[in-house]
Amino acid sequence: MESAISREPNSPLVLDTHELSRRAGSMRTHSLTVQAPSDLGTAVIGIPEGSDLELDLRLESVMEGVLVSGTVRGTVKGECSRCLDDISHEITVDIMELFAYPEKAAASAEAGDDEVEDEESVLDDDMADLEPPLRDSVVTALPFQPLCREDCPGLCSECGARLADDPGHHHDVVDPRWSALQSMLESTSVSDETKES
């Protein structure tokens, strides 16, 4: 079972659920802007550490614990996987996580429900750490190969020129299997020119 509070209790990503009073059906909403934690993305694209994240959350008390759902909005920055240009755009991601009451999590563990135990977030002193589910939601929503635009032509494989700047860009490349014939053709044209002179 993973630790419920991996960050400081005064972190803006750790919410106090005590006000829900463990009454199933109790509900609160929270709208807040927090600083993005580190490593909120991949090597190619992500939300930079310290940039603003807008969270619109709903906390509901249910029989098993507290269900946190809502949206996370932030600015994604990275580079195009084809042309290496910088990318920056807004992203909105849904988040949903059940934070179990410690006694409910312990009862699941005693019942031998290992699958639930490994995936379960647990409240610690009525505190819910949103960083792990937030990270899971944002990182899985990011594109595996980000593009500056859907039809980005990328870079020339021969010289590295940006193909979007020169759509007609090409190189006359001879298949290496035909290079012997190419050299014969060139030597024939040279000898023809000398005969004409």
Disulfide bonds with the S-S distance in Angstrom:
none
